[in-house]
Structure formats: structure tokens, C-alpha cells
Amino acid sequence: MQQIFEQFIAGLKNTEWLEFIAVIFGIASVIFSRMENILVYPTGLVNTILYTYFNFFWWSLYAEGSLNFYYTIMSIYGWVLWAQHNKGTHQKKWMITRSSSREWTLAILFFITAWIILYIILKKYTDSNVPWGDSFASASAYTGMWLMARKKLENWIWWILTNIASIPLYFYKGAVFTSVQYIVFLVLAILGYIAWRKKLSNAHD
């Protein structure tokens, strides 16, 4: 425990200012997501663009790097969807909904396929020393981001899985402040699930 604490303090001291900025915008993005506020996307773009760079060039977390590039593309896609309103009523076109059984099945198959493909790529074609963890965290996040763009309640379940996997992953790679970010993300994901479920229940009352 003492060694982990010392590593934590040393990691914080070595944290670059760009990482601090990325973490602040990342936390802001998740807070806006919980609020179902469209600002989730512009704040998220700052975070994902920076983390694409960090993962490829600082930490050799290639699956996470590709994931953040995917986040960037999906943030633009989600921004467009969330901005849409029905003509005449001016109500949001995309409302929070639950995944159907078919959508659950597709999400799980997508996750498993992404995990296997990413693992094979990392194992065979990169120098990654954490292929299992990197590929798992990325695959669950790929799934969560897709569901979030379409305002599916279950996106938060996938984010919870992503955060649980990412906390030790980034700590092991020496990205201590980013590891702390994922602890905050985990708490916010749980709160986000509760908030969206409440909104969904109120909408049906």
C-alpha cells in the first residue's frame, strides 16, 4: 500500500499540464452527459483529441488511442443527433430510451467482436504489454459511446465497465492523474445511470 501511495504521489508530480486540461474537460463532459446537456460533445472533443495524442505518443496504449479517435468521430455524430428537434413542436427528436432485447444482443456481440479484434491486433502488431486490459477497456467504451449517441439508458452500464477496467490500466502505465479521472468517471457513470433511469420513469408516468 505504501508503494502504491508513493507511486501515486510521484505520478501526480510528473503529470503534464496538458493532461490536467484533458481531465478537466473529460469530467465536465461526463457531468453534461448526466444532465443530458448537448455541451457533453464540445467539452468531450477537447478531451478525446488530447487523449488520442497521449495514448499513441506517450503511453503506447494503441487500442485506447484508436478509441479516443473513435470518440472524436462519434462526438460529432452524437452532437448532430442531440441537436435535432421535431418540426413544429421543437421538442428533442432523440429521447432517452431502453435497449430492446435485440439491441442488447447486438451490443454484446459488438463488444465481444471488438475485444477479440483489438486484442489480436495489439498482441501481434504492437509492443503493448497490456493487450487484454487495453482491448477490454476500449471495446466496452466503443459500445458505450455508440449507445450514448442514441440516448440509450444502458450506455452507462458500458461506461461503468470501461471505468473499472481503465483505473488500474492507466495507473499501471504511470498515468496516475488519468487513473484518478476514471475513478471520478466511475462515480459519475453510476450517478448518470440513476439520473437517466429517473428521467425515463418520469417520462412514462
Backbone bond lengths (Angstrom), bond angles and torsions (degrees), N, CA, C in turn:
res aa  C-N    CA-C-N  psi(-1)  N-CA   C-N-CA  omega(-1)  CA-C   N-CA-C  phi
1 M - - - 1.460 - - 1.535 110.82 -
2 Q 1.346 116.31 -40.90 1.453 121.03 178.97 1.527 110.48 -61.91
3 Q 1.345 115.80 -41.15 1.462 120.64 -179.76 1.533 110.93 -64.95
4 I 1.335 116.90 -40.35 1.462 121.33 178.73 1.521 110.41 -64.26
5 F 1.347 115.64 -41.58 1.471 120.24 179.51 1.528 110.51 -63.91
6 E 1.327 116.72 -43.66 1.466 120.88 179.58 1.533 110.66 -63.56
7 Q 1.332 116.11 -39.94 1.459 120.48 177.85 1.535 110.57 -64.89
8 F 1.331 115.40 -37.45 1.458 120.80 178.61 1.527 111.13 -62.64
9 I 1.344 116.74 -47.99 1.467 121.60 -179.67 1.523 110.79 -63.74
10 A 1.339 116.22 -43.35 1.461 120.18 179.58 1.525 110.91 -63.69
11 G 1.327 115.49 -39.03 1.460 119.87 179.41 1.515 112.40 -64.61
12 L 1.328 116.59 -41.09 1.462 120.26 178.15 1.529 111.15 -63.10
13 K 1.323 116.58 -40.19 1.459 120.61 -179.62 1.521 111.64 -65.35
14 N 1.327 116.16 -30.28 1.461 121.14 -177.94 1.527 113.35 -91.83
15 T 1.323 116.95 2.61 1.460 120.48 -177.92 1.531 110.70 -69.90
16 E 1.337 116.19 129.35 1.460 121.76 178.00 1.529 110.07 -74.79
17 W 1.336 116.46 152.70 1.462 120.64 -178.08 1.526 111.86 -63.08
18 L 1.339 117.54 -30.78 1.458 120.49 178.49 1.526 111.42 -63.93
19 E 1.333 115.88 -35.41 1.463 119.22 178.87 1.527 110.57 -67.51
20 F 1.338 117.03 -37.93 1.462 120.38 176.76 1.539 110.33 -59.89
21 I 1.341 115.90 -44.35 1.471 120.47 179.34 1.522 110.60 -61.69
22 A 1.331 116.05 -45.40 1.462 120.56 -179.14 1.526 111.25 -60.70
23 V 1.326 116.41 -41.98 1.468 120.74 -179.44 1.524 111.01 -65.51
24 I 1.328 117.23 -43.26 1.469 121.06 -179.93 1.528 110.43 -59.98
25 F 1.327 116.37 -46.22 1.463 119.59 179.86 1.527 111.24 -68.92
26 G 1.336 117.35 -32.79 1.462 120.58 177.82 1.517 111.88 -65.15
27 I 1.326 116.01 -44.31 1.467 120.27 178.75 1.526 110.04 -65.12
28 A 1.333 116.55 -41.98 1.468 120.28 178.08 1.526 110.50 -59.79
29 S 1.326 116.40 -40.60 1.461 121.10 -179.36 1.526 112.07 -61.92
30 V 1.336 116.62 -43.69 1.466 120.30 -179.61 1.528 110.59 -67.42
31 I 1.329 116.68 -37.41 1.471 120.33 177.21 1.530 110.01 -62.15
32 F 1.343 116.95 -43.78 1.461 120.45 178.34 1.528 111.30 -65.44
33 S 1.331 116.37 -34.94 1.465 120.08 177.57 1.517 110.42 -63.81
34 R 1.323 116.08 -44.22 1.466 120.67 178.17 1.524 110.58 -58.83
35 M 1.346 116.71 -36.10 1.463 122.18 -179.50 1.530 112.05 -80.85
36 E 1.329 116.75 -3.83 1.469 123.00 -174.51 1.524 109.94 58.31
37 N 1.338 115.07 42.03 1.459 122.53 -178.38 1.524 108.84 -104.67
38 I 1.320 116.88 133.40 1.462 121.57 -175.29 1.534 112.90 -63.08
39 L 1.337 117.95 -15.74 1.469 120.99 177.08 1.528 111.89 -64.84
40 V 1.334 116.84 -9.73 1.464 120.35 173.15 1.525 110.87 -52.97
41 Y 1.321 117.05 -34.00 1.468 119.62 -173.74 1.528 115.13 -81.85
42 P 1.346 120.66 -49.20 1.476 117.27 177.27 1.523 113.49 -63.14
43 T 1.341 117.31 -38.53 1.471 118.74 177.23 1.525 110.26 -68.45
44 G 1.325 116.01 -37.88 1.461 120.03 179.18 1.518 112.28 -64.95
45 L 1.329 117.14 -34.02 1.470 120.31 -179.43 1.520 111.60 -62.58
46 V 1.327 117.18 -39.52 1.476 120.19 177.61 1.528 109.08 -60.12
47 N 1.325 115.78 -46.38 1.462 121.39 -179.29 1.522 111.93 -62.42
48 T 1.324 117.00 -47.93 1.469 119.78 -173.60 1.522 113.18 -71.23
49 I 1.323 116.43 -35.51 1.467 119.25 177.97 1.527 110.04 -64.62
50 L 1.337 115.84 -44.28 1.465 119.24 179.18 1.529 111.55 -65.26
51 Y 1.334 116.98 -41.86 1.461 119.32 -178.39 1.521 113.20 -72.47
52 T 1.317 117.74 -24.68 1.467 119.83 171.66 1.533 109.04 -60.17
53 Y 1.316 114.91 -45.21 1.467 120.71 178.93 1.529 111.21 -65.93
54 F 1.337 117.07 -48.34 1.467 120.59 -178.37 1.524 111.85 -56.79
55 N 1.332 115.56 -49.22 1.465 119.54 -173.50 1.523 112.75 -66.47
56 F 1.303 117.45 -37.94 1.466 119.87 -179.81 1.524 112.29 -76.16
57 F 1.333 117.13 -41.08 1.454 119.89 -169.20 1.532 115.18 -106.81
58 W 1.334 118.69 -16.60 1.460 120.57 179.40 1.523 112.65 -104.52
59 W 1.336 116.76 -45.86 1.459 120.75 -165.87 1.522 115.11 -114.05
60 S 1.324 117.86 -5.80 1.483 122.21 -178.72 1.527 111.81 55.89
61 L 1.324 116.28 37.16 1.469 121.83 173.37 1.530 106.71 -100.05
62 Y 1.334 114.85 82.56 1.458 120.15 -168.21 1.530 113.11 -69.62
63 A 1.336 116.80 -38.45 1.465 118.81 177.99 1.524 109.84 -65.39
64 E 1.342 116.24 -41.21 1.459 120.20 177.97 1.532 110.95 -66.27
65 G 1.331 116.45 -33.55 1.467 120.17 176.52 1.520 111.58 -65.48
66 S 1.333 116.03 -45.98 1.465 119.88 177.80 1.520 110.21 -65.06
67 L 1.337 115.59 -34.05 1.460 120.76 178.24 1.528 110.58 -62.28
68 N 1.319 117.64 -45.57 1.458 120.23 -178.67 1.521 111.98 -68.71
69 F 1.334 116.88 -29.71 1.459 119.79 172.51 1.532 109.20 -65.92
70 Y 1.330 115.74 -41.68 1.469 121.67 175.66 1.529 110.45 -61.90
71 Y 1.333 116.70 -42.93 1.469 121.13 175.55 1.535 110.59 -53.32
72 T 1.323 115.38 -44.21 1.460 120.54 -177.01 1.523 110.65 -61.08
73 I 1.334 116.34 -46.68 1.463 120.70 178.85 1.528 110.47 -64.48
74 M 1.348 116.25 -45.45 1.464 120.47 -177.65 1.525 112.27 -69.30
75 S 1.326 117.03 -26.52 1.461 120.25 176.74 1.524 110.34 -65.64
76 I 1.325 116.01 -39.84 1.468 119.97 176.80 1.533 109.66 -65.68
77 Y 1.344 115.96 -43.90 1.472 121.35 178.38 1.530 110.65 -61.37
78 G 1.325 116.58 -48.16 1.464 120.83 179.77 1.512 112.30 -63.73
79 W 1.330 116.86 -38.52 1.454 122.00 178.74 1.525 110.28 -58.66
80 V 1.347 115.69 -43.36 1.464 120.99 178.94 1.536 110.54 -64.23
81 L 1.340 117.10 -45.11 1.464 120.59 -179.33 1.525 112.06 -64.12
82 W 1.331 116.44 -46.93 1.469 120.46 -177.11 1.527 111.84 -66.67
83 A 1.326 117.05 -23.96 1.467 120.83 -178.22 1.531 112.17 -81.79
84 Q 1.328 116.81 -12.84 1.462 120.18 -176.94 1.528 111.67 -72.96
85 H 1.325 116.08 140.14 1.462 122.91 176.78 1.522 109.66 -130.81
86 N 1.313 115.57 150.38 1.460 119.97 176.62 1.521 110.10 -71.40
87 K 1.323 115.51 137.98 1.466 120.06 179.76 1.529 110.21 -65.86
88 G 1.298 116.08 140.02 1.461 120.82 177.64 1.510 112.82 89.63
89 T 1.340 117.43 -52.54 1.471 120.74 -176.96 1.518 112.17 -87.52
90 H 1.329 116.18 -23.46 1.466 122.63 -177.00 1.534 112.34 60.80
91 Q 1.319 116.82 18.33 1.463 120.74 175.53 1.526 109.93 -81.58
92 K 1.320 115.59 155.00 1.467 119.62 177.29 1.522 109.98 -58.94
93 K 1.329 115.64 136.05 1.463 119.83 -179.65 1.518 111.03 -75.67
94 W 1.322 116.31 -34.29 1.458 121.08 -177.91 1.526 109.45 -107.13
95 M 1.324 115.78 116.48 1.452 122.37 179.80 1.536 109.50 -110.48
96 I 1.319 117.22 161.30 1.467 121.44 177.59 1.520 109.43 -65.85
97 T 1.334 115.72 129.80 1.467 121.31 177.25 1.523 109.68 -138.79
98 R 1.324 115.97 163.27 1.460 121.63 174.30 1.532 109.73 -88.73
99 S 1.315 115.91 152.38 1.460 120.49 174.75 1.522 109.70 -74.83
100 S 1.323 115.42 139.24 1.455 120.17 173.81 1.529 109.02 -76.23
101 S 1.322 117.27 172.43 1.477 121.06 177.88 1.518 110.46 -59.09
102 R 1.330 116.08 -40.24 1.468 120.47 178.91 1.525 110.78 -64.69
103 E 1.319 116.92 -42.46 1.465 120.65 179.84 1.525 111.24 -66.59
104 W 1.340 117.59 -36.75 1.457 121.46 174.94 1.528 110.53 -61.18
105 T 1.333 115.98 -46.47 1.465 120.99 -179.74 1.524 110.97 -60.82
106 L 1.332 116.23 -45.18 1.464 120.92 179.40 1.527 111.19 -62.73
107 A 1.340 116.47 -40.24 1.466 120.41 -179.81 1.524 110.94 -64.42
108 I 1.330 117.01 -42.87 1.468 120.98 -179.81 1.529 110.85 -66.56
109 L 1.330 116.34 -42.47 1.469 120.03 177.89 1.523 111.09 -64.07
110 F 1.328 115.94 -39.79 1.463 120.63 177.65 1.522 110.48 -62.19
111 F 1.333 116.31 -44.45 1.463 121.45 179.55 1.525 111.39 -61.37
112 I 1.327 117.59 -49.39 1.469 121.71 -177.98 1.521 110.71 -62.32
113 T 1.331 116.11 -43.73 1.468 120.33 179.77 1.525 111.01 -62.86
114 A 1.335 116.08 -45.71 1.469 120.24 179.65 1.521 111.06 -62.86
115 W 1.333 117.10 -40.42 1.465 121.21 -179.36 1.527 110.73 -62.60
116 I 1.313 116.38 -46.52 1.473 120.84 -178.54 1.524 110.56 -64.59
117 I 1.323 116.54 -47.43 1.471 120.30 -178.22 1.528 111.01 -62.45
118 L 1.330 116.17 -46.08 1.461 119.68 -179.63 1.520 111.66 -64.06
119 Y 1.328 116.35 -40.05 1.462 119.49 179.03 1.529 111.07 -61.49
120 I 1.325 116.48 -46.94 1.470 120.83 -179.11 1.526 110.82 -60.90
121 I 1.338 116.09 -43.78 1.467 120.18 179.19 1.526 110.98 -62.38
122 L 1.325 116.62 -46.26 1.462 120.67 -179.51 1.517 111.91 -64.37
123 K 1.320 116.00 -41.24 1.467 121.08 -176.92 1.522 112.08 -68.95
124 K 1.319 116.24 -40.69 1.465 120.09 -172.56 1.523 114.24 -92.78
125 Y 1.308 116.99 -31.14 1.459 118.93 -168.22 1.525 115.31 -119.80
126 T 1.342 118.24 1.99 1.462 119.93 178.39 1.531 109.87 -132.24
127 D 1.331 115.29 172.48 1.466 120.63 177.93 1.526 111.28 -96.93
128 S 1.339 117.58 19.88 1.463 121.50 -179.20 1.524 111.04 -59.35
129 N 1.325 116.39 134.18 1.471 120.56 176.10 1.529 112.01 -103.43
130 V 1.334 115.66 8.08 1.472 120.26 176.69 1.538 110.24 -135.74
131 P 1.330 117.71 53.06 1.473 119.38 -174.23 1.520 114.02 -62.30
132 W 1.354 117.51 -37.56 1.458 119.59 -179.05 1.528 111.16 -65.73
133 G 1.337 116.24 -49.90 1.458 120.41 -177.79 1.516 112.72 -67.35
134 D 1.333 116.26 -43.39 1.460 121.40 -179.16 1.524 110.58 -62.37
135 S 1.329 116.66 -45.14 1.466 120.86 -177.83 1.531 111.83 -70.38
136 F 1.344 117.35 -37.35 1.471 120.10 179.38 1.520 111.00 -65.16
137 A 1.340 116.31 -50.41 1.463 120.47 -178.83 1.523 111.14 -59.89
138 S 1.322 115.63 -39.69 1.459 119.64 -178.80 1.521 111.86 -70.35
139 A 1.335 116.92 -42.76 1.471 120.34 -178.81 1.525 111.82 -63.08
140 S 1.327 116.89 -42.45 1.467 119.30 179.12 1.522 110.92 -67.66
141 A 1.332 116.89 -34.16 1.462 120.14 179.04 1.531 111.62 -72.91
142 Y 1.337 117.10 -36.55 1.468 120.02 173.97 1.530 109.38 -55.06
143 T 1.322 115.02 -45.16 1.462 120.95 -178.49 1.523 111.18 -66.20
144 G 1.336 116.84 -45.26 1.454 121.14 -179.51 1.517 112.86 -62.08
145 M 1.327 116.96 -40.55 1.461 120.54 -177.35 1.518 111.15 -66.29
146 W 1.326 116.89 -39.54 1.461 120.76 178.74 1.528 110.59 -63.22
147 L 1.327 116.32 -44.42 1.458 120.61 -179.10 1.525 111.83 -69.40
148 M 1.338 116.83 -33.71 1.460 120.20 179.18 1.530 110.69 -65.82
149 A 1.332 116.50 -41.93 1.462 120.39 179.92 1.526 111.23 -58.66
150 R 1.342 116.23 -31.25 1.462 121.28 -178.99 1.533 112.07 -99.31
151 K 1.346 115.87 12.61 1.468 123.75 175.86 1.532 113.07 55.63
152 K 1.322 116.57 44.48 1.451 121.09 174.30 1.527 109.09 -89.38
153 L 1.320 117.06 131.28 1.464 122.30 -179.20 1.524 111.52 -52.89
154 E 1.320 115.99 -38.07 1.472 120.65 -173.20 1.528 113.65 -70.13
155 N 1.328 117.80 -6.73 1.466 118.79 176.90 1.524 110.05 -56.55
156 W 1.352 116.22 -33.64 1.469 119.79 -177.54 1.520 111.58 -67.87
157 I 1.311 118.86 -30.47 1.469 121.27 177.81 1.526 110.11 -64.13
158 W 1.325 115.17 -42.20 1.467 119.31 179.11 1.526 111.48 -69.26
159 W 1.341 116.91 -34.16 1.468 119.27 176.44 1.526 110.86 -67.54
160 I 1.318 117.14 -35.96 1.469 120.33 177.67 1.525 109.60 -62.15
161 L 1.329 117.18 -44.89 1.471 121.17 177.04 1.527 110.85 -61.33
162 T 1.324 115.82 -43.86 1.467 120.88 179.70 1.523 111.44 -59.36
163 N 1.314 116.08 -46.16 1.466 120.74 -177.39 1.529 111.52 -66.60
164 I 1.322 117.24 -40.50 1.469 120.48 178.63 1.527 110.36 -60.62
165 A 1.328 116.66 -40.40 1.468 120.70 179.89 1.525 112.13 -74.29
166 S 1.327 117.16 -32.97 1.466 121.40 -173.33 1.525 113.39 -77.98
167 I 1.319 117.73 -28.21 1.474 120.50 -178.37 1.532 111.13 -57.00
168 P 1.344 119.83 -56.19 1.466 119.08 179.11 1.525 113.08 -71.73
169 L 1.339 117.09 -28.79 1.458 120.90 -178.63 1.528 111.37 -61.38
170 Y 1.318 116.59 -50.76 1.460 119.93 -178.24 1.527 111.96 -73.34
171 F 1.316 117.22 -32.69 1.465 120.09 177.26 1.526 109.67 -62.96
172 Y 1.334 115.76 -42.77 1.468 121.03 179.27 1.532 110.98 -62.30
173 K 1.328 116.64 -35.20 1.468 120.62 -178.92 1.522 112.20 -83.47
174 G 1.335 118.09 1.91 1.458 121.55 176.31 1.520 114.05 88.29
175 A 1.338 117.23 3.10 1.465 121.48 179.15 1.532 108.19 -90.09
176 V 1.328 114.97 70.62 1.467 120.82 -170.33 1.526 112.23 -64.54
177 F 1.329 116.98 -43.81 1.459 119.19 -177.78 1.525 110.93 -66.38
178 T 1.325 116.39 -35.36 1.461 120.37 175.77 1.522 110.26 -67.15
179 S 1.328 117.47 -35.68 1.463 121.20 175.90 1.524 110.30 -61.46
180 V 1.335 116.42 -41.20 1.470 120.88 176.37 1.526 110.28 -63.15
181 Q 1.336 115.64 -39.15 1.464 120.12 177.20 1.529 110.49 -55.13
182 Y 1.334 117.01 -42.00 1.461 119.81 -177.60 1.529 112.57 -72.48
183 I 1.314 117.47 -23.36 1.471 119.56 171.91 1.527 108.96 -66.88
184 V 1.351 115.68 -44.46 1.463 120.55 176.62 1.522 109.83 -62.37
185 F 1.345 116.25 -43.15 1.468 120.98 178.90 1.526 111.13 -58.92
186 L 1.334 116.41 -39.41 1.463 120.30 -179.07 1.529 110.81 -61.80
187 V 1.325 115.49 -46.52 1.473 120.17 178.32 1.527 110.18 -62.07
188 L 1.345 116.53 -44.67 1.461 120.55 -178.84 1.526 111.72 -66.61
189 A 1.331 117.29 -33.40 1.468 120.77 178.92 1.530 110.55 -66.30
190 I 1.323 115.96 -41.45 1.474 119.94 177.46 1.532 109.96 -63.50
191 L 1.342 115.79 -44.80 1.467 120.31 178.15 1.527 111.11 -65.75
192 G 1.338 115.97 -35.66 1.457 120.48 178.34 1.515 111.91 -64.19
193 Y 1.325 116.13 -42.33 1.466 120.19 177.72 1.532 110.47 -61.13
194 I 1.320 115.83 -44.61 1.471 120.41 -179.92 1.534 110.59 -62.97
195 A 1.341 116.65 -43.49 1.469 121.14 -178.11 1.525 111.57 -65.56
196 W 1.346 116.52 -44.69 1.469 119.74 -179.03 1.523 110.63 -68.43
197 R 1.329 117.59 -38.18 1.469 120.50 178.81 1.529 110.19 -63.55
198 K 1.336 115.83 -38.42 1.478 120.20 178.53 1.523 110.05 -66.06
199 K 1.346 117.29 -43.10 1.459 120.68 178.31 1.528 110.91 -61.40
200 L 1.321 115.56 -40.28 1.461 120.55 -179.88 1.527 110.76 -65.82
201 S 1.329 116.68 -41.67 1.473 120.87 178.67 1.526 111.09 -65.33
202 N 1.333 116.78 -41.90 1.473 121.02 179.65 1.527 111.26 -64.93
203 A 1.338 116.04 -34.80 1.464 120.49 -179.48 1.528 111.45 -66.67
204 H 1.343 115.72 -26.76 1.461 120.44 -177.09 1.529 112.96 -94.72
205 D 1.343 115.79 -5.93 1.481 119.59 179.96 1.539 111.06 -74.97
